[in-house]
Amino acid sequence: MKKILLVIPAYNEEESIINTLESIENFKKSEKLTFQLDYLVVNDGSKDSTAELVRSKGVKMIDMSVNLGLTGGFMAGMKYAARNKYDAVIQFDADGQHLPEHISDMVAAYESGANVVIGSRFFTRKRPNSLRMFGNILISLAIKITTGKTIKDPTSGMRLFDSNTIHFYINNSNMSPEPETVSFLIKKGFVTQEVQVTMKDRFGGESYFNFKRSIQYMTRVVISILILQPFRK
């Protein structure tokens, strides 16, 4: 059986983490999985009770003493997966937006030959009209221009990386769980595929991305893909 690891970065997610973990466990109990599914929380220096709640559930956790941000936290999870010889990692949000029932479809796409699988909100469904979705379209366009590949939901944070991608990820600099890394992996020849998923609102807490931060994020990603990425080795 393939060994699949959910890496769940968490920062101050005390309002959501228990519901997220229980949804994963309920999925495992209700489905006859054809793969081994484990999950790991990376507590990224939370100042609330996130770590204590994870310990109370007996879940594997990397407990970081300081906040490194999503890039550092996810890298820790990828290194854990490589050391423990997992066949694939799925980036999974701690806030309840990602639904475990889509994991099987992502694994199926990986088993059919994809190195990277994106849980896409818009693979078979139309994007809504909003300023945030305009940013999604711009990032998608930047990826299309630089790689020739259409990614309909480049900002989705639900992504699977196979073992080849994991080893490439941890052995190269400036890697992050962001759209510019997906673009870079496509340029390096990694087969990327999208599968349709549905995402929910957060269980609790507040998103980091307010209006201002969303604009800054969109601008940074587009500049990175169009201008900086051609100089990456």
Secondary structure, DSSP 8 states (H G I E B T S, - for coil): --EEEEEEEESS-TTTHHHHHHHHHHHHHHS--SSEEEEEEEEES-SSSHHHHHHHTT--EEEESS--HHHHHHHHHHHHHHHTT-SEEEE--TTS-S-GGGHHHHHHHHHTT-SEEEEESSSSS----SHHHHHHHHHHHHHHHHHS---S-TT---EEEEHHHHHHHHTSTT--SSHHHHHHHHHTT--EEEEE------SSS--S--HHHHHHHHHHHHHIIIIIGGG--
